[in-house]
Amino acid sequence: MRGFTTRALHVPKAKRDVHGALRTPVYDNAAFEFENSDEIAQVSLGRALGHVYSRSSNPTVEDLEQRLKNLTGALGVLALGSGMAAISTAILTLARAGDSVVTTDRLFGHTLSLFQKTLPSFGIEVRFVDVMDSLAVEHACDETTKLLFLETISNPQLQVADLEALSKVVHAKGIPLVVDTTMTPPYLLEAKRLGVDIEVLSSTKFISGGGTSVGGVLIDHGLFEWKSLPSLAPYYAKAGPMAFLYKARKEVFQNLGPSLSPHNAYLQSLGLETMALRIERSCQNAQELAHWLLSIPQVKCVNHPSLPDSPFYAIAKRQFRYAGSILTFELESKEASYHFMDALKLIRRATNIHDNKSLILSPYHVIYALNSHEERLKLEISPAMMRLSVGIEEIEDLKEDILQALC
């Protein structure tokens, strides 16, 4: 098999570009013309390949989807307007009113809000468990449960669950495993190998090539027998193994309209070509910074799965190529942390992660700002915690910036 970056660069094309362009152009338009009435009817019915309207599909967006399919060996890929759109589309494809989903409260703030507030308003019961405890997960699942959802590395607690063990638990009960791999996208993690059925991630992050655009991706690895789920059985009769993707695209996606713009798809296809190179640099920087910060007297604690004293060191080493490019650390107080962040000259104060630039913020005061103090402490998020998304700068420049800010 060819290497990751080679496959990202050289993707088989369904059609040759009319002008021989090496890169799929930006088809920044809404509708597409057909030669005759039957042709547009056949495409609309899914009996022929083509694009009718960009809210449903678009050649530039399709290029991104095909690149990701080629990289992951997936059954199929659906690109969407954001990571949250990918998560909500996956859940609404699998679950409906009266169903339950099992998850953890160790989730990114807006994802947690989706489970706590939005899904219950749709009549979907949400059961929160400790996904570090396989037995607790097993007990939480019953005949109403339609999926288990978690993050590969929780943001910002940096917990790492055993994906292979969890996949065995839920598969034994006929339940698919849906995992947010934003923190460990393809290249860092072979999700299919560990039994992940549906992979969702924010392509805004590493894929976009430096925070250039917002997007999301939904990947079906073709492991689950969709005919066993009542909500997908009718679609299995139409589309067979493609039942999940058929319903996701033809019903949920088209009806809710979380489309990825062609321009953003172009930027993300471009970013995908260099993703592995940037991931290598960012993750190596993060690992070195995590170990180095332990030697700084003002730093009270450091959290990164690559640290030998991390409770997730062994599982992270087994599951991931690198343990990600996000770390957290604390100074003696919220005031000290704020003073430090305000004194940084190279590292930026911003909310995104996996940018080319290193970014820092206080999760307590930004991502979870609307949660109560008690809720934040329960989620293991303290006022002094800082989340550092490490970029691709030279490591000595990052160290120098941190040292001058601590003075």
C-alpha positions as MATLAB code, in Angstrom:
seq = 'MRGFTTRALHVPKAKRDVHGALRTPVYDNAAFEFENSDEIAQVSLGRALGHVYSRSSNPTVEDLEQRLKNLTGALGVLALGSGMAAISTAILTLARAGDSVVTTDRLFGHTLSLFQKTLPSFGIEVRFVDVMDSLAVEHACDETTKLLFLETISNPQLQVADLEALSKVVHAKGIPLVVDTTMTPPYLLEAKRLGVDIEVLSSTKFISGGGTSVGGVLIDHGLFEWKSLPSLAPYYAKAGPMAFLYKARKEVFQNLGPSLSPHNAYLQSLGLETMALRIERSCQNAQELAHWLLSIPQVKCVNHPSLPDSPFYAIAKRQFRYAGSILTFELESKEASYHFMDALKLIRRATNIHDNKSLILSPYHVIYALNSHEERLKLEISPAMMRLSVGIEEIEDLKEDILQALC';
ca = [
       0.000    0.000    0.000;
       1.242    3.496   -0.771;
       2.007    5.898    2.072;
      -0.518    8.272    3.630;
       0.678   11.483    1.965;
       1.119    9.764   -1.409;
      -2.489    8.583   -1.227;
      -3.635   12.063   -0.182;
      -1.955   13.535   -3.250;
      -2.845   10.911   -5.838;
      -6.557   10.089   -5.763;
      -8.192    8.235   -8.681;
     -10.652   10.530  -10.455;
     -14.070    9.410  -11.684;
     -13.810   11.921  -14.537;
     -10.948   13.765  -16.187;
     -11.225   17.539  -15.868;
     -12.249   19.135  -19.142;
      -9.128   21.329  -19.056;
      -6.810   18.729  -17.535;
      -6.531   20.563  -14.193;
      -4.390   18.656  -11.683;
      -6.599   19.880   -8.848;
     -10.403   19.715   -8.862;
     -11.625   23.299   -9.429;
     -13.962   25.168   -7.110;
     -17.463   24.600   -8.454;
     -18.890   27.590   -6.627;
     -22.392   27.356   -8.039;
     -25.828   26.128   -6.938;
     -27.307   24.062   -9.805;
     -26.080   21.808  -12.599;
     -27.423   21.452  -16.155;
     -28.302   18.109  -17.806;
     -28.509   17.040  -21.452;
     -32.062   15.732  -21.134;
     -34.940   15.202  -18.698;
     -34.288   11.503  -18.175;
     -30.682   12.118  -17.144;
     -31.607   14.511  -14.323;
     -34.357   12.108  -13.210;
     -31.933    9.176  -13.033;
     -29.406   11.189  -11.000;
     -32.152   12.382   -8.656;
     -33.220    8.771   -8.084;
     -29.633    7.742   -7.363;
     -29.487    5.462  -10.404;
     -26.771    7.495  -12.143;
     -23.810    9.548  -10.943;
     -24.026   13.311  -11.077;
     -24.853   16.489   -9.208;
     -28.206   18.254   -9.235;
     -27.941   20.927   -6.527;
     -24.993   21.911   -4.326;
     -26.954   21.592   -1.088;
     -27.052   17.848   -1.780;
     -23.740   17.264   -3.557;
     -21.071   19.171   -5.418;
     -18.007   18.124   -7.472;
     -15.524   19.989   -5.251;
     -17.054   18.572   -2.070;
     -17.095   15.125   -3.662;
     -13.360   15.445   -4.306;
     -12.724   15.919   -0.579;
     -14.965   12.954    0.252;
     -13.148   10.714   -2.241;
      -9.750   11.736   -0.888;
     -10.798   10.788    2.648;
     -12.338    7.536    1.461;
      -9.092    6.704   -0.332;
      -7.029    7.514    2.782;
      -9.130    5.561    5.268;
     -10.341    2.632    3.191;
     -13.860    3.505    4.340;
     -17.111    2.378    2.777;
     -18.052    6.015    2.235;
     -17.637    9.595    3.440;
     -20.017   12.537    3.837;
     -18.525   16.036    4.159;
     -20.558   18.641    6.068;
     -20.501   22.274    7.112;
     -18.956   21.730   10.574;
     -17.864   19.098   13.068;
     -21.066   19.655   15.057;
     -23.055   19.067   11.863;
     -21.258   15.738   11.422;
     -22.050   14.683   14.999;
     -25.715   15.694   14.889;
     -26.238   14.120   11.440;
     -24.740   10.829   12.621;
     -26.926   10.732   15.729;
     -30.153   11.729   13.959;
     -29.498    9.099   11.300;
     -29.354    6.393   13.963;
     -31.736    7.553   16.711;
     -35.266    8.919   16.873;
     -37.799    9.874   19.555;
     -38.094    7.077   22.112;
     -34.548    5.808   21.519;
     -31.587    6.224   23.860;
     -27.913    6.952   23.294;
     -25.040    6.273   25.679;
     -22.166    8.717   26.060;
     -19.864   10.385   28.579;
     -19.798   13.872   30.057;
     -16.089   14.124   29.150;
     -16.871   15.886   25.876;
     -16.092   19.170   24.157;
     -18.406   21.889   25.503;
     -20.784   22.258   22.557;
     -20.972   18.502   22.039;
     -21.860   18.107   25.709;
     -24.560   20.752   25.325;
     -25.991   18.856   22.335;
     -26.396   15.759   24.495;
     -27.586   17.563   27.618;
     -30.042   19.997   26.052;
     -30.822   19.496   22.349;
     -31.242   15.732   21.933;
     -33.612   15.347   24.922;
     -35.844   18.023   23.343;
     -36.115   15.684   20.318;
     -37.329   12.867   22.567;
     -33.979   11.047   22.600;
     -32.848    9.837   26.035;
     -29.164   10.424   26.822;
     -27.383    8.220   29.364;
     -24.064    9.468   30.719;
     -21.577    6.859   31.915;
     -17.865    6.511   32.603;
     -16.539    5.148   29.304;
     -13.357    4.093   31.094;
     -15.540    1.396   32.685;
     -16.637   -1.168   30.064;
     -19.020   -2.824   32.515;
     -20.784    0.489   33.175;
     -21.180    0.986   29.431;
     -22.610   -2.511   29.037;
     -25.140   -1.955   31.838;
     -26.240    1.388   30.351;
     -27.141   -0.182   26.992;
     -30.508   -1.823   26.373;
     -32.908   -2.542   23.509;
     -33.606    1.206   23.066;
     -29.933    2.149   22.721;
     -28.903    3.095   19.191;
     -25.273    4.146   19.658;
     -22.342    4.704   21.994;
     -20.597    8.058   21.464;
     -17.255    9.307   22.795;
     -14.097   11.186   21.834;
     -10.775    9.417   21.219;
      -9.046   11.924   23.502;
     -11.483   13.991   25.536;
     -11.142   17.729   25.099;
      -9.839   19.198   27.416;
      -9.489   16.442   30.072;
      -7.331   14.330   27.710;
      -8.838   11.025   28.803;
      -8.218    8.083   26.457;
     -10.761    5.262   26.284;
     -10.011    1.742   25.044;
     -11.815    1.804   21.691;
     -11.282   -1.853   20.874;
     -12.693   -2.998   24.219;
     -15.705   -0.683   23.923;
     -16.412   -1.801   20.354;
     -16.608   -5.406   21.520;
     -19.020   -4.468   24.319;
     -21.469   -2.582   22.108;
     -21.176   -4.886   19.098;
     -22.158   -7.807   21.325;
     -25.383   -5.885   21.982;
     -25.949   -4.965   18.342;
     -25.091   -1.285   18.876;
     -22.742    0.801   16.674;
     -19.750    2.699   18.036;
     -19.625    6.366   16.954;
     -16.393    8.163   17.790;
     -15.272   11.788   17.456;
     -11.687   11.584   16.181;
     -11.050   15.323   15.895;
      -8.138   15.040   18.355;
      -6.672   12.050   16.472;
      -7.736   12.226   12.802;
      -6.726    9.702   10.143;
      -2.938    9.298   10.150;
      -2.849    9.408   13.967;
      -5.520    6.724   14.303;
      -6.754    3.789   12.207;
     -10.272    3.854   13.610;
     -11.512    0.932   11.528;
      -8.837   -1.374   12.939;
     -10.155   -0.752   16.463;
     -13.776   -1.459   15.588;
     -15.105    2.085   15.176;
     -18.222    1.962   12.999;
     -18.800    5.681   12.409;
     -16.036    8.256   12.670;
     -16.956   11.942   12.950;
     -14.517   14.811   13.113;
     -14.097   18.513   12.609;
     -12.189   19.096    9.372;
     -11.747   22.691   10.562;
      -8.774   21.401   12.517;
      -5.821   19.477   11.062;
      -7.485   18.793    7.697;
      -8.115   22.437    6.784;
      -4.398   23.180    6.742;
      -4.254   25.876    9.401;
      -7.705   27.058   10.422;
      -8.578   28.195    6.901;
     -12.210   27.030    6.913;
     -14.963   25.358    8.930;
     -16.103   21.844    8.040;
     -16.926   18.369    9.298;
     -16.630   14.786    8.121;
     -18.683   11.639    8.703;
     -17.013    8.320    7.821;
     -18.723    4.914    7.619;
     -16.096    2.175    7.913;
     -18.454   -0.525    6.680;
     -18.227   -2.706    9.804;
     -21.815   -2.613   11.062;
     -24.812   -4.603    9.773;
     -27.296   -1.743    9.407;
     -30.226   -4.049    8.664;
     -30.272   -4.956   12.378;
     -31.354   -1.428   13.378;
     -35.102   -0.697   12.977;
     -34.388    2.928   12.015;
     -32.190    1.778    9.113;
     -33.854   -1.455    8.012;
     -35.996    0.274    5.314;
     -32.879    1.955    3.925;
     -30.984   -1.335    3.923;
     -33.642   -2.705    1.579;
     -32.806    0.168   -0.808;
     -29.065    0.565   -0.379;
     -27.702   -2.542    1.342;
     -24.427   -1.873    3.234;
     -24.707    1.804    2.228;
     -27.915    2.157    4.292;
     -26.419    4.483    6.901;
     -24.851    6.802    4.337;
     -27.969    6.676    2.170;
     -30.204    7.864    5.010;
     -27.591   10.349    6.262;
     -27.222   11.993    2.843;
     -30.650   11.557    1.252;
     -32.748   12.350    4.324;
     -31.036   13.962    7.335;
     -28.375   15.902    5.436;
     -30.667   17.104    2.639;
     -33.522   18.001    4.976;
     -31.455   19.846    7.591;
     -29.084   21.449    5.073;
     -25.677   21.394    6.870;
     -23.802   21.629    3.555;
     -20.084   22.243    3.204;
     -19.370   25.090    0.800;
     -17.355   24.204   -2.336;
     -14.759   26.840   -1.459;
     -14.205   25.344    1.993;
     -14.031   21.858    0.475;
     -11.302   23.073   -1.886;
      -9.281   24.506    0.998;
      -9.646   21.300    2.975;
      -8.649   19.072    0.058;
      -5.552   21.230   -0.241;
      -4.878   20.983    3.504;
      -5.320   17.216    3.456;
      -2.315   16.856    1.155;
       0.089   18.169    3.815;
      -1.797   17.005    6.918;
       0.579   14.188    7.836;
       3.597   16.509    7.646;
       1.950   19.088    9.915;
       0.672   16.464   12.357;
       4.183   15.066   12.756;
       5.597   18.479   13.648;
       2.727   19.527   15.938;
       2.640   16.263   17.866;
       6.402   16.093   18.280;
       6.361   19.702   19.537;
       3.556   18.919   21.981;
       5.302   15.870   23.360;
       8.556   17.731   23.892;
       6.800   20.724   25.478;
       4.839   18.497   27.851;
       8.018   16.890   29.168;
       9.855   20.225   29.295;
       7.060   21.997   31.214;
       7.449   19.470   34.025;
      10.842   21.036   34.759;
       9.464   24.592   35.124;
       9.001   25.504   38.836;
       5.960   27.775   38.248;
       4.051   24.978   36.488;
       2.006   23.028   39.033;
       0.850   20.199   36.749;
       0.985   19.100   33.120;
      -1.380   16.740   31.311;
      -0.579   14.945   28.053;
      -1.075   11.249   27.257;
       2.582   10.899   26.215;
       3.794   11.541   29.771;
       4.831    8.275   31.506;
       2.844    9.146   34.645;
      -0.363    9.683   32.666;
      -2.944    6.970   33.433;
      -3.568    6.857   29.670;
       0.056    6.481   28.596;
      -0.139    2.777   27.672;
      -3.481    2.885   25.850;
      -2.523    6.067   23.955;
       0.737    4.472   22.842;
      -1.152    1.409   21.628;
      -3.946    3.247   19.797;
      -2.292    6.326   18.282;
       0.749    7.102   16.178;
       1.217   10.130   18.466;
      -0.818   11.141   21.518;
      -2.091   14.333   19.895;
      -0.929   17.946   19.865;
      -3.065   19.255   22.747;
      -1.784   19.561   26.299;
      -3.054   21.261   29.431;
      -1.134   22.747   32.333;
      -1.766   24.919   35.363;
      -0.033   27.652   37.299;
      -0.779   28.422   40.953;
      -4.006   30.353   40.325;
      -6.443   31.692   37.745;
      -4.786   35.113   38.066;
      -1.334   33.662   37.416;
      -2.613   31.783   34.370;
      -4.290   34.906   32.955;
      -1.152   36.975   33.531;
       0.897   34.299   31.757;
      -1.431   34.069   28.743;
      -1.571   37.859   28.388;
       2.241   38.017   28.377;
       2.670   35.546   25.518;
       3.986   37.128   22.325;
       4.162   34.204   19.892;
       1.454   31.841   21.137;
      -1.982   33.257   20.279;
      -5.040   33.516   22.539;
      -7.725   31.858   20.399;
     -10.378   29.142   20.514;
      -9.427   26.802   17.681;
      -7.159   23.749   17.881;
      -4.801   22.102   15.386;
      -3.998   25.365   13.646;
      -0.492   25.810   12.238;
      -0.039   28.435   14.961;
       0.078   27.528   18.652;
      -3.107   28.636   20.423;
      -3.964   28.905   24.117;
      -7.065   29.571   26.226;
      -8.739   28.844   29.552;
     -11.366   26.084   29.032;
     -13.027   27.023   32.339;
     -13.693   30.594   31.220;
     -14.240   30.060   27.464;
     -15.462   26.631   26.342;
     -17.439   25.963   29.543;
     -18.220   29.571   30.395;
     -21.967   28.922   30.652;
     -21.604   25.950   33.012;
     -21.804   26.420   36.774;
     -18.658   26.349   38.895;
     -19.744   23.011   40.358;
     -20.335   21.526   36.900;
     -16.924   22.632   35.697;
     -15.141   21.131   38.691;
     -17.078   17.876   38.225;
     -15.801   17.820   34.636;
     -12.232   18.209   35.980;
     -11.840   21.709   34.602;
     -10.256   24.145   37.033;
     -10.037   27.970   36.807;
      -6.244   27.747   36.467;
      -6.243   25.182   33.633;
      -4.832   26.297   30.276;
      -5.271   24.351   27.061;
      -2.382   24.693   24.637;
      -2.864   23.569   21.041;
       0.702   23.217   19.832;
       1.488   24.341   16.296;
       4.346   23.813   13.869;
       6.647   26.617   15.036;
      10.241   25.771   15.906;
      10.232   24.234   19.384;
      12.895   26.585   20.768;
      10.795   29.603   19.791;
       7.832   28.189   21.705;
       9.956   27.506   24.767;
      11.396   31.020   24.636;
       7.924   32.553   24.483;
       6.731   30.497   27.447;
       9.784   31.400   29.545;
       9.502   35.138   28.882;
       5.778   35.040   29.761;
       6.541   33.350   33.095;
       8.964   36.091   34.141;
];
